Amino acid sequence: MKTAVIGASGYAGGELLRLLATHPHFEVVAISAHSNAGELVTSIHPHLTTHNGDKFLAISEIDFTGIELVFIALPHGESAAVIKKIPASTKIVDLGADFRLEDAAQWQKYYGGNHSGSWVYGLPELCPAQRAAISKESKVANPGCYATAISLGIAPAVDFLDVSDIVVVAASGTTGAGRSAKINLIASEVMGSLTSYKFGGTHQHTPEIEQAISSVAQSPAKISFTPILAPMPRGILATITSKMTKSLSTEQVHEIFCQTYSNEYFVDVLPLGQMPKTGSVTGSNKVQIQVAVDEHTNRLVVSVAIDNLGKGAASQAIQNANLICGFHEGAGLSTDGLGV
């Protein structure tokens, strides 16, 4: 299938190009990065030697009439304008936030600007019906990175948790903040240091997570979410806790999670005693999960690790593209992380 990647100069866009280079069904024929139009792809992504000699195009230079699939990896608020230039029959996976939220008021509160509507939410493992819903559509809103990790860490437990009071602390690598130059992201500021940001429940993934969990729980979910900038390039480690409404042991909860994800291609509930590690999922589309019951406070504690550029962005986008195009959802994707 003739494929275009728009917004390819960013970290997620570069990861898309890397993964698509060996995809059995998708052939990249147009690579766009507006601010870098005319520059060589390898001037921004020197590791992508499969694109030696290829240049970034301006969106206006792309002839979409022959393109069957488009990935959009632009900052929030920019996808809607691009989509107007793409034929309605073209399949699209949007890695941005523009079409994730159903509630226009929530969009206004956390993002600002006009709400563009909502597409099917591209988290296949969220509940049994989600994969089928994605497969029936031609346009998918790819989830946010934190939202992916946190939603998959909570979804199996909604029947025995107080979902109105979920507390999350999650650390992310610096690629999650994008590629734009910022003083607080240079190596001298980040290395050897941890810091919270968007402190006090202001992170834009909050309404997305609440929307996803509310849909599974069939009751309003509320989260208190504190993100942390970690001194590493990529990866997310989320710790999620919530008060339990039933008396269950760690072993019983672990079994529930194992059963929920037993047929999932990309979700690993680890054996008890083994903890998720960001390094174990780097470069893959994998999710690692571990659970424990804190008997002292009667709270469930869930640990989740993903690659924020993988399952949190590019590889999940390809998983969704595989589904809407009728291919095996694992086509072109790795189930093994890079490790150390």
C-alpha positions as CSV (number, residue, x, y, z in Angstrom):
1,M,0.0,0.0,0.0
2,K,1.3,3.4,-0.9
3,T,1.9,5.2,2.3
4,A,2.7,8.8,3.4
5,V,4.2,9.9,6.7
6,I,3.5,13.6,7.7
7,G,5.4,15.2,10.4
8,A,8.3,12.8,9.9
9,S,11.1,15.0,11.3
10,G,10.0,14.4,14.9
11,Y,11.0,11.5,17.1
12,A,7.7,9.6,16.5
13,G,7.9,10.3,12.8
14,G,11.4,9.0,12.7
15,E,10.4,5.8,14.5
16,L,7.6,5.4,12.1
17,L,10.0,5.5,9.1
18,R,12.4,3.0,10.8
19,L,9.6,0.5,11.4
20,L,7.9,1.0,8.0
21,A,11.2,0.3,6.2
22,T,10.7,-3.4,6.8
23,H,6.9,-3.6,6.8
24,P,5.6,-6.3,4.5
25,H,2.6,-4.3,3.2
26,F,3.2,-0.6,3.6
27,E,5.6,1.2,1.1
28,V,6.5,4.8,2.1
29,V,6.3,7.0,-1.0
30,A,6.0,10.4,0.6
31,I,7.8,11.9,3.7
32,S,6.7,15.3,4.8
33,A,8.2,17.7,7.4
34,H,7.0,21.2,6.6
35,S,9.8,23.2,8.5
36,N,12.4,20.8,7.1
37,A,11.1,20.6,3.5
38,G,13.9,20.2,1.0
39,E,16.3,18.7,3.5
40,L,17.6,15.2,3.4
41,V,15.8,12.7,5.7
42,T,19.2,11.6,6.9
43,S,20.2,15.1,7.9
44,I,17.6,14.8,10.7
45,H,17.6,11.0,11.1
46,P,21.1,9.8,10.3
47,H,20.3,6.3,11.4
48,L,17.6,5.9,8.6
49,T,20.1,4.9,5.9
50,T,17.2,3.2,4.0
51,H,16.2,6.7,3.1
52,N,19.6,7.9,1.8
53,G,18.9,10.5,-0.8
54,D,15.3,11.0,0.1
55,K,14.1,14.5,1.0
56,F,11.4,15.9,3.2
57,L,8.5,17.3,1.2
58,A,6.1,20.1,2.0
59,I,2.6,18.9,2.4
60,S,1.6,20.9,-0.7
61,E,4.0,18.8,-2.8
62,I,2.3,15.5,-2.0
63,D,-0.2,14.1,-4.5
64,F,-2.6,12.2,-2.2
65,T,-4.6,10.7,-5.1
66,G,-2.4,7.7,-5.3
67,I,-1.8,7.3,-1.6
68,E,-3.8,4.7,0.3
69,L,-2.6,5.2,3.9
70,V,-1.4,8.3,5.8
71,F,0.3,8.5,9.2
72,I,0.1,12.0,10.7
73,A,2.6,12.8,13.5
74,L,2.0,16.5,14.1
75,P,1.6,18.6,17.3
76,H,-1.9,18.9,18.6
77,G,-4.2,21.2,16.7
78,E,-2.5,20.7,13.4
79,S,-4.0,17.4,12.0
80,A,-7.4,18.7,11.2
81,A,-6.1,21.2,8.7
82,V,-4.0,18.6,6.9
83,I,-6.9,16.1,6.7
84,K,-8.9,18.5,4.6
85,K,-6.3,18.0,1.9
86,I,-6.6,14.2,1.9
87,P,-9.3,12.3,0.0
88,A,-12.0,11.0,2.2
89,S,-11.4,7.4,1.1
90,T,-7.8,7.4,2.4
91,K,-7.0,5.5,5.5
92,I,-5.5,7.6,8.2
93,V,-3.8,7.0,11.6
94,D,-3.4,10.3,13.5
95,L,-0.7,10.1,16.2
96,G,-1.7,13.6,17.5
97,A,-4.4,14.4,20.0
98,D,-6.9,16.1,17.7
99,F,-9.4,13.3,17.4
100,R,-9.0,11.5,20.7
101,L,-11.5,13.3,22.9
102,E,-15.2,13.0,22.6
103,D,-16.0,16.0,24.9
104,A,-15.4,19.4,23.3
105,A,-15.3,21.0,26.7
106,Q,-12.4,18.8,27.8
107,W,-10.5,19.6,24.6
108,Q,-11.0,23.3,25.3
109,K,-9.8,22.9,28.9
110,Y,-6.7,20.9,28.2
111,Y,-5.7,21.9,24.7
112,G,-7.6,25.0,23.7
113,G,-8.8,25.9,20.2
114,N,-11.5,24.3,18.1
115,H,-12.5,20.7,18.8
116,S,-12.3,18.7,15.6
117,G,-14.5,15.8,16.7
118,S,-13.5,12.2,17.6
119,W,-12.4,9.1,15.7
120,V,-12.3,5.5,17.0
121,Y,-9.8,5.2,19.8
122,G,-6.8,3.1,18.7
123,L,-6.1,1.0,21.8
124,P,-7.0,-2.5,20.7
125,E,-6.4,-4.1,24.0
126,L,-8.6,-1.7,26.0
127,C,-11.6,-4.1,26.0
128,P,-12.9,-7.0,24.0
129,A,-14.9,-4.8,21.6
130,Q,-12.2,-2.2,20.9
131,R,-10.2,-4.2,18.3
132,A,-13.4,-5.0,16.3
133,A,-14.4,-1.3,16.4
134,I,-11.0,-0.2,15.1
135,S,-11.1,-2.8,12.3
136,K,-14.3,-1.4,11.0
137,E,-13.0,2.1,10.6
138,S,-10.7,3.8,8.1
139,K,-9.5,6.6,10.4
140,V,-8.0,6.0,13.9
141,A,-7.0,8.3,16.8
142,N,-3.8,6.8,18.1
143,P,-3.6,7.1,21.9
144,G,-1.2,9.2,23.9
145,C,1.8,7.5,25.4
146,Y,0.9,7.9,29.1
147,A,-2.7,7.1,28.3
148,T,-1.7,3.8,26.7
149,A,0.3,2.7,29.7
150,I,-2.2,3.8,32.4
151,S,-5.3,2.7,30.6
152,L,-4.0,-0.8,30.1
153,G,-2.8,-0.9,33.7
154,I,-6.3,-0.1,35.0
155,A,-8.7,-1.7,32.6
156,P,-8.7,-5.3,33.9
157,A,-9.3,-4.1,37.4
158,V,-12.3,-1.8,37.0
159,D,-14.7,-4.3,38.6
160,F,-13.0,-4.2,41.9
161,L,-11.6,-0.7,42.1
162,D,-12.9,2.7,43.1
163,V,-12.3,4.2,39.6
164,S,-13.4,7.7,40.9
165,D,-10.1,8.0,42.8
166,I,-7.1,6.7,40.8
167,V,-3.6,8.0,41.6
168,V,-0.8,7.8,39.0
169,V,2.8,8.7,39.1
170,A,4.6,8.0,35.8
171,A,8.1,8.8,34.5
172,S,8.9,9.3,30.8
173,G,12.0,9.7,28.7
174,T,12.8,13.1,27.2
175,T,11.6,12.1,23.7
176,G,8.1,12.4,25.1
177,A,8.5,16.1,25.1
178,G,9.2,16.3,21.4
179,R,12.2,17.4,19.4
180,S,11.9,21.2,19.7
181,A,14.9,22.7,21.4
182,K,14.1,23.6,25.1
183,I,16.6,24.6,27.8
184,N,15.0,22.3,30.4
185,L,15.6,19.3,28.0
186,I,19.3,19.7,27.2
187,A,21.6,17.1,28.5
188,S,23.2,19.3,31.2
189,E,19.7,19.9,32.7
190,V,18.3,16.4,32.4
191,M,21.2,14.0,33.1
192,G,21.4,12.8,36.7
193,S,18.1,14.5,37.7
194,L,14.4,13.9,38.0
195,T,11.7,16.5,38.0
196,S,7.9,16.5,38.0
197,Y,6.2,18.7,35.4
198,K,2.6,19.7,34.6
199,F,2.2,19.4,38.3
200,G,-1.2,19.4,40.0
201,G,-3.3,17.4,37.5
202,T,-2.8,19.6,34.4
203,H,-1.3,17.0,32.0
204,Q,-3.3,16.9,28.7
205,H,-3.6,13.1,28.8
206,T,-5.8,13.2,31.9
207,P,-9.2,13.5,30.1
208,E,-8.1,10.9,27.6
209,I,-7.3,8.4,30.3
210,E,-10.5,9.2,32.2
211,Q,-12.5,8.8,28.9
212,A,-11.0,5.4,28.2
213,I,-11.4,4.0,31.8
214,S,-14.9,5.4,32.1
215,S,-15.9,3.5,28.9
216,V,-14.6,0.2,30.3
217,A,-16.0,0.7,33.8
218,Q,-19.3,2.2,32.6
219,S,-19.0,4.8,35.4
220,P,-17.1,8.1,35.7
221,A,-13.4,7.7,36.3
222,K,-11.1,10.3,37.9
223,I,-7.3,10.3,38.0
224,S,-4.7,12.3,39.9
225,F,-1.8,12.2,37.5
226,T,1.8,13.4,38.2
227,P,4.2,13.0,35.3
228,I,8.0,12.9,35.8
229,L,10.8,13.7,33.4
230,A,13.4,10.9,33.6
231,P,17.0,11.2,32.5
232,M,16.7,8.8,29.6
233,P,15.7,9.2,25.9
234,R,12.7,6.9,25.8
235,G,10.4,4.7,27.9
236,I,7.6,5.1,30.3
237,L,7.2,3.5,33.8
238,A,3.8,4.1,35.3
239,T,2.8,3.3,38.9
240,I,-1.0,3.3,39.4
241,T,-2.9,2.8,42.6
242,S,-6.5,2.8,43.6
243,K,-8.7,1.7,46.6
244,M,-10.1,-1.8,46.2
245,T,-13.8,-2.4,46.6
246,K,-13.4,-6.2,47.0
247,S,-11.1,-8.3,49.2
248,L,-8.6,-10.0,46.8
249,S,-5.1,-11.2,47.2
250,T,-2.2,-10.3,44.9
251,E,-2.4,-13.8,43.5
252,Q,-6.1,-13.4,42.6
253,V,-5.6,-10.1,41.0
254,H,-2.6,-11.4,39.1
255,E,-4.7,-14.2,37.7
256,I,-7.4,-11.7,36.6
257,F,-4.8,-9.7,34.7
258,C,-3.3,-12.9,33.2
259,Q,-6.8,-14.0,32.0
260,T,-7.7,-10.6,30.6
261,Y,-4.5,-10.4,28.5
262,S,-4.0,-14.1,27.8
263,N,-4.6,-13.8,24.1
264,E,-3.0,-10.4,23.6
265,Y,-0.1,-10.3,21.2
266,F,1.7,-7.3,22.8
267,V,0.8,-7.4,26.5
268,D,2.9,-9.4,29.0
269,V,1.7,-9.8,32.6
270,L,4.9,-10.8,34.2
271,P,5.3,-13.7,36.6
272,L,4.9,-12.6,40.3
273,G,8.2,-11.3,41.6
274,Q,9.4,-9.9,38.2
275,M,9.1,-6.2,37.6
276,P,8.6,-4.2,34.4
277,K,11.6,-2.5,33.0
278,T,11.7,0.2,30.4
279,G,14.8,-1.2,28.9
280,S,13.0,-4.5,28.3
281,V,10.5,-2.9,25.9
282,T,12.7,-0.4,24.1
283,G,12.2,-0.6,20.4
284,S,9.2,-2.9,20.7
285,N,5.4,-2.7,20.8
286,K,5.3,-4.5,24.1
287,V,3.6,-3.7,27.4
288,Q,4.9,-5.2,30.6
289,I,2.6,-5.3,33.6
290,Q,3.0,-6.3,37.3
291,V,0.4,-6.1,40.1
292,A,0.3,-6.2,43.9
293,V,-2.2,-5.7,46.6
294,D,-1.1,-3.3,49.3
295,E,-2.9,-5.0,52.3
296,H,-1.9,-2.2,54.6
297,T,-4.0,0.4,52.7
298,N,-6.3,-2.0,50.7
299,R,-5.0,-0.5,47.5
300,L,-4.1,-2.2,44.2
301,V,-0.7,-1.2,42.9
302,V,0.1,-1.7,39.2
303,S,3.4,-1.2,37.5
304,V,3.5,-0.7,33.7
305,A,6.4,-0.2,31.3
306,I,6.2,0.7,27.6
307,D,8.4,2.4,25.0
308,N,6.8,5.9,24.6
309,L,7.9,6.0,20.9
310,G,6.8,2.4,20.4
311,K,3.5,1.2,21.9
312,G,3.1,4.9,23.0
313,A,3.3,6.2,19.5
314,A,4.8,4.8,16.3
315,S,4.5,1.0,16.6
316,Q,0.9,1.3,18.0
317,A,0.1,3.5,15.0
318,I,1.3,0.7,12.7
319,Q,-0.7,-1.9,14.8
320,N,-3.8,0.2,14.2
321,A,-3.0,0.6,10.5
322,N,-2.6,-3.1,10.2
323,L,-6.1,-3.5,11.7
324,I,-7.9,-1.0,9.5
325,C,-6.1,-2.4,6.4
326,G,-7.0,-6.0,7.2
327,F,-3.5,-7.3,8.0
328,H,-2.3,-9.2,11.0
329,E,-2.0,-6.6,13.7
330,G,1.6,-7.6,14.4
331,A,2.8,-7.3,10.8
332,G,6.1,-5.4,10.7
333,L,6.3,-5.1,14.5
334,S,8.7,-6.5,17.1
335,T,7.6,-8.4,20.2
336,D,11.1,-8.3,21.7
337,G,12.7,-5.2,23.2
338,L,16.3,-4.3,22.8
339,G,17.2,-5.0,26.5
340,V,20.5,-3.7,27.9
